[in-house]
């Protein structure tokens, strides 16, 4: 391999020599490795790339806009840039060494491959560490310079898309599992507003560590666990006060505040009114 001029430092490439019959279907056209250590580096192709293109990140991180979608890649990321679609990317602000591989491929079967693996509209597959050995094996096959090596690399390209498909399915499954845990916790809180509910209790219901639960709960709901409990309690308290069949003390106890003083303080902090002022305003 020899370095190409005009490309980032440490960039090496190998152009494959696919036959016309290969290009009529699906074929690897070039592969390479890159290393970028210039923070000012930016790659911008507003008219897209001449061939279908993907990057696999080994080290460092970069930001970009791929086919109109903002994206941030880190080690293990696969970036897909499609032929004739605009893209640009640059080193992330905290990165001074970005390394990885690229693969160029082309042929009418590419779109069928994306559709078959559910990747037609996907530009980024994060955390796809399983792809690395496939990418490296594909590069080695192309480097042989033989037609057989090119055909083996094309088969590995199919495998690479399959690995990306499985990774995305796992991400979606994990996402669904986390949402199910959040739903369980929200039901748990609503069903026992009169009892003490703390972070350890909620994390146990979710089946997660307290730290991880608090982080994903805030990401999914916009509330910290404590703020969510308080919000649900105050919403229920307002409902009970409007109903009018319980006094202030009983309403406070029904939503987890044994003393009137504590309930009144939290209620006023949340609504701007004391419970009794809220009752008067509602009756008026």
C-alpha positions in Angstrom: 0.0 0.0 0.0 1.2 3.5 -0.6 -0.1 6.8 0.8 -2.4 8.9 -1.5 -1.5 12.6 -1.8 -4.1 15.1 -0.7 -5.7 12.8 1.9 -5.4 12.8 5.7 -2.1 11.8 7.2 -1.7 8.0 7.5 -4.3 7.3 4.8 -3.5 4.2 2.7 -5.7 2.7 0.1 -6.1 -0.2 -2.3 -8.2 0.0 -5.4 -9.9 -3.3 -6.4 -10.1 -4.4 -10.0 -13.7 -5.7 -10.3 -14.8 -7.2 -13.6 -17.7 -5.6 -15.5 -20.0 -8.5 -14.6 -19.1 -7.8 -10.9 -19.9 -4.1 -11.2 -23.2 -5.1 -12.7 -24.3 -6.5 -9.4 -22.2 -5.6 -6.3 -18.5 -5.1 -5.9 -15.9 -3.5 -3.7 -14.1 -0.8 -5.6 -11.6 0.4 -3.0 -10.7 0.1 0.7 -8.3 2.0 2.9 -7.3 3.1 6.4 -7.1 6.7 7.6 -5.6 8.7 10.4 -6.5 12.4 11.0 -4.6 14.4 13.5 -5.5 17.9 12.3 -8.3 19.5 14.3 -9.0 21.8 11.4 -9.7 18.8 9.1 -13.0 18.8 7.4 -14.3 16.6 4.6 -17.2 18.1 2.6 -18.9 16.5 -0.4 -22.1 18.5 -1.1 -22.7 16.5 -4.3 -22.1 13.2 -2.7 -19.4 10.6 -3.3 -18.8 8.9 -6.7 -19.4 5.5 -5.0 -21.2 4.1 -2.0 -19.0 4.6 1.0 -18.7 3.6 4.6 -16.4 4.3 7.5 -15.5 2.2 10.5 -14.0 4.1 13.5 -11.2 2.6 15.5 -10.1 5.6 17.6 -11.2 9.2 18.2 -14.5 10.8 17.3 -16.0 13.1 14.6 -19.2 15.0 14.0 -21.0 15.2 10.7 -24.1 15.8 8.7 -24.9 12.7 6.5 -27.7 13.0 4.0 -29.1 15.9 6.1 -28.9 13.9 9.4 -26.6 15.2 12.2 -24.4 12.4 13.5 -21.6 11.8 16.0 -19.3 8.8 15.6 -17.0 7.2 18.2 -15.0 3.9 18.2 -17.1 1.1 17.0 -19.3 3.4 14.8 -20.2 2.6 11.2 -21.0 5.6 9.0 -22.8 5.0 5.7 -22.6 7.8 3.1 -24.6 7.1 0.0 -23.8 7.8 -3.6 -25.0 11.2 -4.8 -26.2 12.3 -1.3 -24.4 15.2 0.4 -22.3 14.7 3.5 -19.6 16.4 5.5 -17.7 15.5 8.7 -15.0 17.0 10.9 -13.1 16.1 14.0 -15.0 16.5 17.3 -13.8 19.4 19.5 -12.1 17.1 22.0 -10.4 14.8 19.4 -6.9 15.2 18.0 -6.4 11.6 16.6 -9.2 10.0 14.5 -8.5 6.6 13.0 -10.4 4.0 11.1 -11.1 2.2 7.8 -13.1 3.0 4.7 -14.8 0.8 2.2 -16.1 1.9 -1.2 -18.5 -0.4 -3.0 -21.0 0.0 -5.9 -23.5 -1.8 -8.0 -27.3 -2.1 -8.4 -27.5 -4.7 -5.7 -26.4 -2.2 -3.0 -29.9 -0.8 -2.6 -31.4 -4.3 -2.3 -28.8 -5.0 0.3 -29.8 -1.9 2.4 -33.5 -2.7 2.1 -33.0 -6.4 3.0 -31.1 -5.5 6.2 -33.3 -2.6 7.1 -30.6 0.0 6.6 -32.1 2.0 3.7 -32.4 5.2 5.8 -29.7 4.5 8.3 -26.5 6.6 8.2 -25.0 5.6 11.6 -24.7 2.4 13.5 -23.1 3.1 16.9 -21.2 0.7 19.1 -20.9 -2.0 16.3 -17.7 -3.5 17.7 -18.6 -6.9 16.1 -18.0 -5.3 12.7 -14.2 -4.8 13.3 -13.0 -8.3 12.5 -15.2 -8.4 9.4 -13.9 -5.0 8.2 -10.3 -6.2 8.7 -10.9 -9.5 7.0 -12.5 -7.6 4.1 -9.5 -5.4 3.7 -7.1 -8.3 3.7 -9.1 -10.0 1.0 -9.0 -6.9 -1.3 -5.3 -6.5 -0.6 -4.6 -9.8 -2.3 -5.3 -8.1 -5.6 -6.9 -11.2 -7.1 -10.4 -11.7 -8.5 -11.0 -14.3 -5.9 -10.0 -11.9 -3.1 -12.4 -9.3 -4.5 -15.2 -11.9 -4.6 -14.5 -12.9 -1.0 -14.5 -9.2 0.0 -17.9 -8.8 -1.6 -19.3 -11.7 0.4 -17.8 -10.1 3.5 -19.6 -6.9 2.6 -22.9 -8.8 2.9 -21.8 -10.2 6.2 -20.9 -6.7 7.4 -24.4 -5.4 6.6 -25.8 -8.4 8.4 -23.7 -7.6 11.5 -25.0 -4.0 11.4 -28.5 -5.2 11.1 -28.1 -7.5 14.1 -26.5 -4.6 16.1 -29.4 -2.3 15.4 -31.9 -4.9 16.3 -30.1 -5.3 19.6 -30.1 -1.6 20.2 -33.9 -1.5 19.5 -34.5 -4.5 21.8 -32.5 -2.9 24.6 -34.4 0.4 24.1 -37.7 -1.4 24.3 -36.5 -3.2 27.4 -35.5 0.0 29.1 -38.9 1.6 28.2 -40.7 -1.3 29.7 -38.8 -0.8 32.9 -39.6 2.9 33.0 -43.3 2.0 32.4 -43.2 -0.5 35.3 -41.8 2.2 37.6 -44.3 4.8 36.6 -47.2 2.3 37.4 -45.5 1.4 40.7 -45.3 5.1 41.7 -49.0 5.8 40.7 -50.3 2.8 42.6 -48.6 3.6 45.9 -48.7 7.3 46.3 -49.5 7.0 50.0 -46.3 5.1 50.8 -42.7 6.2 50.9 -41.0 5.7 47.4 -37.3 6.2 47.1 -34.7 5.8 44.4 -33.7 2.3 45.6 -37.3 1.1 45.4 -37.7 2.5 41.9 -34.4 1.0 40.7 -35.4 -2.4 42.1 -38.7 -2.3 40.2 -36.8 -1.4 37.0 -34.2 -4.1 37.6 -31.4 -1.6 37.1 -28.7 -0.1 39.4 -29.7 3.1 41.1 -27.2 5.1 39.1 -28.1 3.7 35.7 -31.8 3.9 36.5 -31.6 7.6 37.5 -29.8 8.4 34.3 -32.1 6.6 31.8 -35.2 7.7 33.7 -34.2 11.4 33.2 -33.3 10.7 29.6 -36.7 9.1 28.9 -39.0 11.3 31.0 -37.2 14.6 31.5 -37.7 14.2 35.3 -35.3 13.0 38.0 -37.0 10.1 39.8 -37.7 12.3 42.9 -39.1 15.1 40.8 -41.4 12.6 39.0 -42.7 11.2 42.3 -43.4 14.7 43.5 -45.1 15.8 40.3 -47.4 12.7 40.3 -48.3 13.2 44.0 -49.1 16.9 43.5 -51.2 16.1 40.4 -53.2 13.5 42.4 -53.5 15.9 45.3 -55.1 18.6 43.1 -57.5 16.0 41.8 -58.5 15.0 45.3 -58.9 18.6 46.5 -61.2 19.4 43.5 -63.3 16.3 44.3 -63.9 17.8 47.8 -64.6 14.6 49.8 -61.4 14.7 51.8 -59.9 17.4 54.0 -56.4 18.8 53.5 -54.8 16.5 56.0 -56.5 13.4 54.4 -55.4 14.5 51.0 -51.8 14.9 52.1 -51.8 11.4 53.7 -53.3 9.9 50.5 -50.4 11.2 48.5 -47.6 10.3 50.9 -47.2 13.3 53.2 -48.1 12.3 56.8 -48.1 15.9 58.2 -50.1 18.8 57.0 -47.1 21.1 57.2 -44.9 19.1 54.9 -47.8 18.5 52.4 -48.7 22.2 52.4 -45.1 23.3 51.8 -44.6 21.0 48.9 -48.0 21.8 47.4 -47.3 25.6 47.6 -43.8 25.1 46.1 -45.3 23.2 43.2 -48.6 25.2 42.5 -47.9 28.6 44.0 -50.9 28.2 46.3 -51.4 26.6 49.7 -53.9 23.6 49.6 -56.6 25.8 51.3 -56.0 28.7 48.9 -56.3 26.2 46.0 -59.6 24.9 47.4 -60.9 28.5 47.7 -59.8 29.3 44.2 -61.4 26.1 42.9 -64.7 26.8 44.6 -64.8 30.4 43.4 
